[in-house]
Amino acid sequence: MPVDKQPYRDAMAKLGAAVNIITTDGPGGRYGFTASAVTSVTDTPPTLVVCANRGNDSYPAFMKNMVLCVNTLTPAQESLSPIFAGMTDHSDEERFNGHDWHTLETGSPVLDQALVAFDCRIAEVVTSGTHDVFFCSVEAVRVGTAKEGLIYYGRGYHVVTAKS
């Protein structure tokens, strides 16, 4: 018998993860959402997964564009997390205001000063429950210069620092 929803959610709060803004641009428009459900699959070929809620307003754009960029936030960019999570009054386009963005290979928005950015093509989509799992072929990587990362753990944001 499956675990009930709330105990599962409480347990998942103990699983810390990087805070990412997932962006796309193309025929479906420019959109983005906040996600912590991102992980590496393999380095041969470089592939990662992103889990996306099919009920998210940006979901149709990702399916039409079939490209995305995983922008991993630094502590200085924490304010973007609730904006791209839809927890503010910002419109889809306004979410991109106030920060510098550029592109790499796919045309997806890359956040300047992100800890790291993975520019990807969506190679495969697998449906599970309320979400789709995007298997993404990494086309370009840009590593920023920040020394600290941002994780979400215990229903709050925390700063992590790399050892020198």
GROMACS elastic network, one bead per residue, 0.5 to 0.9 nm:
[ bonds ]
;  ai    aj funct       b0    kb
    2     5     6  0.88643   500
    3     6     6  0.85723   500
    3     7     6  0.70694   500
    3     8     6  0.63981   500
    4     7     6  0.58864   500
    4     8     6  0.63131   500
    4     9     6  0.88345   500
    5     8     6  0.51985   500
    5     9     6  0.61861   500
    5    10     6  0.87146   500
    6    10     6  0.60917   500
    6    11     6  0.85394   500
    7    10     6  0.50109   500
    7    11     6  0.61290   500
    7    12     6  0.85821   500
    8    11     6  0.51423   500
    8    12     6  0.61660   500
    8    13     6  0.87401   500
    9    12     6  0.50431   500
    9    13     6  0.63428   500
   10    13     6  0.52459   500
   10    14     6  0.72652   500
   10   154     6  0.84957   500
   11    14     6  0.55314   500
   11    15     6  0.74035   500
   12    15     6  0.52198   500
   12    16     6  0.82577   500
   12   153     6  0.88684   500
   12   154     6  0.85282   500
   13    16     6  0.71047   500
   13   152     6  0.83073   500
   13   153     6  0.58824   500
   13   155     6  0.59596   500
   13   156     6  0.89868   500
   14   153     6  0.60866   500
   14   154     6  0.55802   500
   14   155     6  0.84958   500
   15   152     6  0.84394   500
   15   153     6  0.63957   500
   15   154     6  0.78604   500
   16    36     6  0.86217   500
   16   151     6  0.62759   500
   16   152     6  0.55306   500
   16   154     6  0.74864   500
   17    36     6  0.56362   500
   17    37     6  0.75686   500
   17    38     6  0.83489   500
   17   150     6  0.84152   500
   17   151     6  0.51762   500
   17   152     6  0.55251   500
   17   153     6  0.68210   500
   18    35     6  0.84335   500
   18    36     6  0.57183   500
   18    37     6  0.84612   500
   18    38     6  0.81193   500
   18    72     6  0.67930   500
   18    73     6  0.76095   500
   18   149     6  0.74335   500
   18   150     6  0.58979   500
   18   152     6  0.63329   500
   19    34     6  0.72187   500
   19    35     6  0.62623   500
   19    36     6  0.51591   500
   19    37     6  0.87548   500
   19    71     6  0.85062   500
   19    72     6  0.59548   500
   19    73     6  0.57939   500
   19    74     6  0.83770   500
   19    78     6  0.83360   500
   19    81     6  0.73392   500
   19   149     6  0.84937   500
   19   150     6  0.59824   500
   19   151     6  0.54252   500
   19   152     6  0.62684   500
   19   157     6  0.85426   500
   20    33     6  0.83174   500
   20    34     6  0.57130   500
   20    35     6  0.52471   500
   20    36     6  0.59895   500
   20    37     6  0.86329   500
   20    38     6  0.80087   500
   20    70     6  0.62160   500
   20    71     6  0.53030   500
   20    73     6  0.57167   500
   20    81     6  0.76481   500
   20   150     6  0.88743   500
   21    32     6  0.65126   500
   21    33     6  0.56386   500
   21    35     6  0.62330   500
   21    36     6  0.86888   500
   21    69     6  0.80325   500
   21    70     6  0.60757   500
   21    71     6  0.50886   500
   21    72     6  0.65132   500
   21    73     6  0.73013   500
   21    80     6  0.78671   500
   21    81     6  0.70769   500
   21    84     6  0.69456   500
   21    85     6  0.87764   500
   21   111     6  0.86502   500
   22    31     6  0.83877   500
   22    32     6  0.52774   500
   22    33     6  0.53480   500
   22    34     6  0.61639   500
   22    35     6  0.68152   500
   22    50     6  0.84318   500
   22    68     6  0.65036   500
   22    69     6  0.55857   500
   22    71     6  0.61563   500
   22    72     6  0.86379   500
   22    84     6  0.87239   500
   22   109     6  0.88374   500
   23    30     6  0.73476   500
   23    31     6  0.57359   500
   23    33     6  0.67209   500
   23    34     6  0.89261   500
   23    62     6  0.83607   500
   23    67     6  0.84522   500
   23    68     6  0.53623   500
   23    69     6  0.52126   500
   23    70     6  0.67743   500
   23    71     6  0.77092   500
   23   108     6  0.60236   500
   23   109     6  0.58428   500
   23   110     6  0.76747   500
   24    28     6  0.85903   500
   24    29     6  0.75304   500
   24    30     6  0.55572   500
   24    31     6  0.55380   500
   24    32     6  0.63072   500
   24    58     6  0.89385   500
   24    61     6  0.73583   500
   24    62     6  0.62376   500
   24    65     6  0.69650   500
   24    66     6  0.81241   500
   24    67     6  0.59705   500
   24    69     6  0.64817   500
   24   106     6  0.87333   500
   24   107     6  0.76118   500
   24   109     6  0.63123   500
   25    28     6  0.68743   500
   25    29     6  0.52319   500
   25    31     6  0.66090   500
   25    32     6  0.89193   500
   25    61     6  0.77349   500
   25    62     6  0.80515   500
   25    65     6  0.65054   500
   25    67     6  0.74067   500
   25    68     6  0.75728   500
   25   106     6  0.83987   500
   25   107     6  0.61759   500
   25   109     6  0.68386   500
   26    29     6  0.53055   500
   26    30     6  0.66923   500
   26    61     6  0.80273   500
   26    62     6  0.88982   500
   26    64     6  0.79343   500
   26    65     6  0.52426   500
   26    66     6  0.85960   500
   26    67     6  0.81135   500
   26   106     6  0.88940   500
   26   107     6  0.71862   500
   26   108     6  0.76397   500
   27    30     6  0.86111   500
   27    61     6  0.78243   500
   27    64     6  0.67915   500
   27    65     6  0.59956   500
   28    31     6  0.85996   500
   28    60     6  0.72092   500
   28    62     6  0.71906   500
   28    63     6  0.80245   500
   28    64     6  0.53086   500
   28    65     6  0.56185   500
   29    61     6  0.60346   500
   29    62     6  0.87189   500
   29    64     6  0.87483   500
   29    65     6  0.78197   500
   30    58     6  0.86500   500
   30    61     6  0.74733   500
   30    92     6  0.79023   500
   30    93     6  0.72982   500
   30   108     6  0.78906   500
   30   109     6  0.79787   500
   31    57     6  0.87943   500
   31    58     6  0.56947   500
   31    59     6  0.86714   500
   31    61     6  0.69225   500
   31    62     6  0.79508   500
   31    84     6  0.89196   500
   31    92     6  0.61544   500
   31    93     6  0.72819   500
   31    95     6  0.85053   500
   31    96     6  0.86858   500
   31   109     6  0.88713   500
   32    58     6  0.64004   500
   32    59     6  0.89315   500
   32    62     6  0.87948   500
   32    68     6  0.88860   500
   32    84     6  0.61979   500
   32    85     6  0.85546   500
   32    92     6  0.75925   500
   32    95     6  0.80754   500
   32    96     6  0.86381   500
   32   109     6  0.88569   500
   33    52     6  0.86831   500
   33    56     6  0.81848   500
   33    57     6  0.89712   500
   33    58     6  0.71115   500
   33    59     6  0.89988   500
   33    81     6  0.82805   500
   33    83     6  0.84858   500
   33    85     6  0.55415   500
   33    86     6  0.77415   500
   34    80     6  0.83246   500
   34    81     6  0.57733   500
   34    82     6  0.75681   500
   34    83     6  0.82656   500
   34    84     6  0.52638   500
   34    86     6  0.85270   500
   35    38     6  0.70645   500
   35    50     6  0.78981   500
   35    51     6  0.76585   500
   35    52     6  0.78865   500
   35    70     6  0.89556   500
   35    81     6  0.84924   500
   35    85     6  0.80432   500
   36    39     6  0.87865   500
   36    50     6  0.85315   500
   36    51     6  0.85336   500
   36   151     6  0.83508   500
   36   152     6  0.75471   500
   37    49     6  0.79569   500
   37    50     6  0.59445   500
   37    51     6  0.55377   500
   37    52     6  0.82351   500
   38    48     6  0.70984   500
   38    49     6  0.55423   500
   38    51     6  0.66672   500
   38    70     6  0.82549   500
   39    47     6  0.89327   500
   39    48     6  0.55690   500
   39    49     6  0.55094   500
   39    50     6  0.70001   500
   40    43     6  0.78064   500
   40    46     6  0.81230   500
   40    47     6  0.62405   500
   40    49     6  0.63657   500
   41    46     6  0.77629   500
   41    47     6  0.54356   500
   41    49     6  0.66588   500
   41   135     6  0.83147   500
   42    45     6  0.64548   500
   42    46     6  0.56866   500
   42    47     6  0.53869   500
   42    48     6  0.70348   500
   43    47     6  0.62843   500
   43    48     6  0.87003   500
   44    47     6  0.75174   500
   45   137     6  0.74864   500
   45   138     6  0.81706   500
   46   136     6  0.84460   500
   46   137     6  0.61819   500
   46   138     6  0.55032   500
   46   139     6  0.82176   500
   47   120     6  0.85697   500
   47   135     6  0.67843   500
   47   136     6  0.54112   500
   47   138     6  0.56883   500
   48   118     6  0.89676   500
   48   120     6  0.87249   500
   48   134     6  0.81685   500
   48   135     6  0.59663   500
   48   136     6  0.52714   500
   48   137     6  0.68855   500
   48   138     6  0.72664   500
   49   133     6  0.64229   500
   49   134     6  0.53858   500
   49   136     6  0.58478   500
   49   137     6  0.89719   500
   50    70     6  0.84011   500
   50   132     6  0.83281   500
   50   133     6  0.58038   500
   50   134     6  0.51532   500
   50   135     6  0.68438   500
   50   136     6  0.75458   500
   51   131     6  0.63773   500
   51   132     6  0.57824   500
   51   134     6  0.61685   500
   51   135     6  0.89241   500
   52    55     6  0.86470   500
   52    56     6  0.76633   500
   52    59     6  0.72348   500
   52   130     6  0.85664   500
   52   131     6  0.53365   500
   52   132     6  0.53386   500
   52   133     6  0.63921   500
   52   134     6  0.74538   500
   53    56     6  0.54869   500
   53    59     6  0.71806   500
   53   130     6  0.59258   500
   53   132     6  0.63958   500
   53   133     6  0.89050   500
   54    57     6  0.82226   500
   54    58     6  0.86880   500
   54    59     6  0.57504   500
   54    60     6  0.81281   500
   54   130     6  0.61902   500
   54   131     6  0.54078   500
   54   132     6  0.65414   500
   55    58     6  0.84945   500
   55    59     6  0.70146   500
   55   130     6  0.75242   500
   55   131     6  0.81413   500
   56    59     6  0.53460   500
   56    60     6  0.83770   500
   57    60     6  0.72185   500
   57    61     6  0.84969   500
   57    92     6  0.88920   500
   58    61     6  0.55689   500
   58    62     6  0.67066   500
   58    92     6  0.82760   500
   59    62     6  0.52933   500
   59    63     6  0.64391   500
   59    64     6  0.88071   500
   60    63     6  0.51201   500
   60    64     6  0.61827   500
   60    65     6  0.85665   500
   61    64     6  0.50738   500
   61    65     6  0.58826   500
   61    66     6  0.81289   500
   62    65     6  0.51761   500
   62    66     6  0.55240   500
   62    67     6  0.66996   500
   62    68     6  0.72074   500
   62   122     6  0.87273   500
   63    66     6  0.53532   500
   63    67     6  0.83473   500
   63   122     6  0.86608   500
   64    67     6  0.86216   500
   65    68     6  0.80622   500
   65   121     6  0.89650   500
   65   122     6  0.88345   500
   66   120     6  0.87798   500
   66   121     6  0.60162   500
   66   122     6  0.50901   500
   66   123     6  0.79093   500
   67   106     6  0.63150   500
   67   107     6  0.79544   500
   67   108     6  0.66756   500
   67   119     6  0.78934   500
   67   120     6  0.57372   500
   67   122     6  0.54977   500
   67   123     6  0.89238   500
   67   136     6  0.82817   500
   68   106     6  0.74751   500
   68   107     6  0.83655   500
   68   108     6  0.55294   500
   68   109     6  0.80491   500
   68   118     6  0.82950   500
   68   119     6  0.61910   500
   68   120     6  0.53204   500
   68   121     6  0.63192   500
   68   122     6  0.72238   500
   68   136     6  0.82484   500
   69   106     6  0.82909   500
   69   107     6  0.88253   500
   69   108     6  0.56832   500
   69   109     6  0.66601   500
   69   110     6  0.64935   500
   69   117     6  0.65072   500
   69   118     6  0.54044   500
   69   120     6  0.58121   500
   69   121     6  0.85730   500
   70   110     6  0.80457   500
   70   116     6  0.80214   500
   70   117     6  0.54427   500
   70   118     6  0.50333   500
   70   119     6  0.65957   500
   70   120     6  0.79637   500
   71   109     6  0.87616   500
   71   110     6  0.65617   500
   71   111     6  0.62573   500
   71   114     6  0.59438   500
   71   115     6  0.74077   500
   71   116     6  0.61153   500
   71   118     6  0.67301   500
   71   119     6  0.86293   500
   72   111     6  0.87211   500
   72   114     6  0.57201   500
   72   115     6  0.53987   500
   72   116     6  0.54235   500
   72   117     6  0.62814   500
   72   118     6  0.86238   500
   72   149     6  0.79176   500
   72   150     6  0.79985   500
   73    76     6  0.78321   500
   73    77     6  0.57379   500
   73    78     6  0.67885   500
   73    80     6  0.83736   500
   73    81     6  0.83654   500
   73   111     6  0.87924   500
   73   113     6  0.84311   500
   73   114     6  0.53900   500
   73   115     6  0.57128   500
   73   116     6  0.77862   500
   73   149     6  0.65568   500
   73   150     6  0.59596   500
   73   151     6  0.85240   500
   74    77     6  0.53780   500
   74    78     6  0.68048   500
   74   113     6  0.80123   500
   74   114     6  0.62944   500
   74   115     6  0.56583   500
   74   146     6  0.70466   500
   74   147     6  0.84723   500
   74   148     6  0.61352   500
   74   150     6  0.52077   500
   74   151     6  0.88499   500
   74   159     6  0.81447   500
   75    78     6  0.52707   500
   75    79     6  0.86762   500
   75   148     6  0.68810   500
   75   149     6  0.61205   500
   75   150     6  0.51859   500
   75   151     6  0.86690   500
   75   157     6  0.85238   500
   75   158     6  0.79673   500
   75   159     6  0.62209   500
   75   160     6  0.87278   500
   76    79     6  0.77342   500
   76   150     6  0.87685   500
   77    80     6  0.57255   500
   77    81     6  0.77017   500
   77   113     6  0.87678   500
   77   114     6  0.80141   500
   77   150     6  0.85928   500
   78    81     6  0.56488   500
   78    82     6  0.80680   500
   78   150     6  0.74010   500
   78   157     6  0.78880   500
   79    82     6  0.63626   500
   79    83     6  0.69276   500
   80    83     6  0.50614   500
   80    84     6  0.60826   500
   80    85     6  0.83452   500
   80    95     6  0.78484   500
   80    96     6  0.89767   500
   81    84     6  0.54984   500
   81    85     6  0.60154   500
   81    86     6  0.88094   500
   81    87     6  0.87828   500
   82    86     6  0.63241   500
   82    87     6  0.51703   500
   82    88     6  0.67271   500
   83    86     6  0.54720   500
   83    87     6  0.58107   500
   83    88     6  0.54716   500
   83    89     6  0.80036   500
   83    90     6  0.66691   500
   83    95     6  0.61985   500
   84    87     6  0.75034   500
   84    88     6  0.83267   500
   84    90     6  0.84994   500
   84    92     6  0.81517   500
   84    95     6  0.63032   500
   84    96     6  0.87896   500
   85    88     6  0.80632   500
   86    89     6  0.74901   500
   86    90     6  0.75463   500
   86    91     6  0.86106   500
   86    92     6  0.86547   500
   87    90     6  0.84746   500
   88    91     6  0.86112   500
   90    93     6  0.77623   500
   90    94     6  0.53883   500
   90    95     6  0.57297   500
   91    95     6  0.62832   500
   92    95     6  0.55378   500
   92    96     6  0.77679   500
   93    96     6  0.59167   500
   93    97     6  0.74739   500
   94    97     6  0.51873   500
   94    98     6  0.85957   500
   95    98     6  0.83461   500
   96    99     6  0.65155   500
   96   100     6  0.81790   500
   96   101     6  0.78862   500
   96   109     6  0.89692   500
   97   100     6  0.79910   500
   99   111     6  0.73752   500
   99   112     6  0.74823   500
  100   110     6  0.85170   500
  100   111     6  0.62958   500
  100   112     6  0.54671   500
  100   113     6  0.83663   500
  101   109     6  0.58072   500
  101   110     6  0.53061   500
  101   112     6  0.54794   500
  102   107     6  0.83314   500
  102   108     6  0.82008   500
  102   109     6  0.57032   500
  102   110     6  0.51807   500
  102   111     6  0.67547   500
  102   112     6  0.70028   500
  103   106     6  0.72544   500
  103   107     6  0.51322   500
  103   108     6  0.58395   500
  103   109     6  0.52898   500
  103   110     6  0.53399   500
  103   111     6  0.85716   500
  103   119     6  0.85304   500
  104   107     6  0.61316   500
  104   108     6  0.73403   500
  104   109     6  0.80819   500
  104   110     6  0.72057   500
  104   119     6  0.67797   500
  104   139     6  0.86882   500
  104   140     6  0.68138   500
  104   141     6  0.84224   500
  104   142     6  0.85570   500
  105   108     6  0.79417   500
  105   119     6  0.67957   500
  105   120     6  0.81428   500
  105   139     6  0.65713   500
  105   140     6  0.64470   500
  106   109     6  0.88104   500
  106   119     6  0.65650   500
  106   120     6  0.67593   500
  106   121     6  0.71065   500
  106   139     6  0.76595   500
  106   140     6  0.86021   500
  107   110     6  0.85393   500
  107   119     6  0.85021   500
  108   119     6  0.70911   500
  108   120     6  0.83674   500
  109   119     6  0.87804   500
  110   114     6  0.79631   500
  110   117     6  0.65607   500
  110   118     6  0.84970   500
  110   119     6  0.77908   500
  110   142     6  0.87996   500
  111   114     6  0.54839   500
  111   116     6  0.89441   500
  111   117     6  0.75592   500
  112   115     6  0.89291   500
  112   144     6  0.81443   500
  113   116     6  0.81599   500
  113   143     6  0.89252   500
  113   144     6  0.58505   500
  113   145     6  0.73746   500
  113   146     6  0.73669   500
  114   117     6  0.65401   500
  114   142     6  0.86714   500
  114   143     6  0.78005   500
  114   144     6  0.58808   500
  114   145     6  0.84256   500
  114   146     6  0.77670   500
  115   142     6  0.86230   500
  115   143     6  0.63238   500
  115   145     6  0.68849   500
  115   146     6  0.57950   500
  115   147     6  0.80427   500
  115   148     6  0.78033   500
  115   149     6  0.66914   500
  115   150     6  0.89553   500
  116   141     6  0.72795   500
  116   142     6  0.56984   500
  116   144     6  0.54474   500
  116   145     6  0.87052   500
  116   146     6  0.89773   500
  117   140     6  0.81824   500
  117   141     6  0.56554   500
  117   142     6  0.51529   500
  117   143     6  0.64782   500
  117   144     6  0.80308   500
  118   138     6  0.63121   500
  118   139     6  0.76207   500
  118   140     6  0.60881   500
  118   142     6  0.67660   500
  118   143     6  0.87882   500
  119   136     6  0.89673   500
  119   137     6  0.84415   500
  119   138     6  0.58262   500
  119   139     6  0.56353   500
  119   140     6  0.50581   500
  119   141     6  0.61382   500
  119   142     6  0.82897   500
  120   123     6  0.88195   500
  120   136     6  0.56581   500
  120   137     6  0.53060   500
  120   139     6  0.52416   500
  120   140     6  0.70482   500
  120   141     6  0.89167   500
  121   135     6  0.85459   500
  121   136     6  0.54738   500
  121   137     6  0.52504   500
  121   138     6  0.66918   500
  121   139     6  0.70639   500
  122   125     6  0.74194   500
  122   134     6  0.60598   500
  122   135     6  0.59016   500
  122   137     6  0.63131   500
  122   138     6  0.88962   500
  123   134     6  0.73994   500
  123   135     6  0.56792   500
  123   136     6  0.54129   500
  123   137     6  0.61010   500
  124   133     6  0.81228   500
  124   134     6  0.59682   500
  124   135     6  0.50649   500
  124   136     6  0.71134   500
  125   132     6  0.63059   500
  125   133     6  0.56019   500
  125   135     6  0.62321   500
  125   136     6  0.89239   500
  126   131     6  0.86121   500
  126   132     6  0.55064   500
  126   133     6  0.50725   500
  126   134     6  0.66970   500
  126   135     6  0.80075   500
  127   130     6  0.78504   500
  127   131     6  0.61534   500
  127   133     6  0.62627   500
  127   134     6  0.89354   500
  128   131     6  0.55313   500
  128   132     6  0.59550   500
  128   133     6  0.74013   500
  129   132     6  0.78911   500
  138   141     6  0.74354   500
  143   146     6  0.88916   500
  144   147     6  0.87573   500
  146   149     6  0.76603   500
  147   160     6  0.87793   500
  147   161     6  0.62747   500
  147   162     6  0.64247   500
  148   159     6  0.65538   500
  148   160     6  0.55766   500
  148   162     6  0.65287   500
  149   158     6  0.84016   500
  149   159     6  0.58123   500
  149   160     6  0.51467   500
  149   161     6  0.63779   500
  149   162     6  0.80753   500
  150   157     6  0.66827   500
  150   158     6  0.58002   500
  150   160     6  0.61605   500
  150   161     6  0.89262   500
  151   156     6  0.82812   500
  151   157     6  0.57150   500
  151   158     6  0.53152   500
  151   159     6  0.64087   500
  151   160     6  0.71027   500
  152   155     6  0.65111   500
  152   156     6  0.54953   500
  152   158     6  0.62379   500
  152   159     6  0.89534   500
  153   156     6  0.54753   500
  153   157     6  0.63578   500
  153   158     6  0.70130   500
  154   157     6  0.81937   500
  161   164     6  0.89958   500
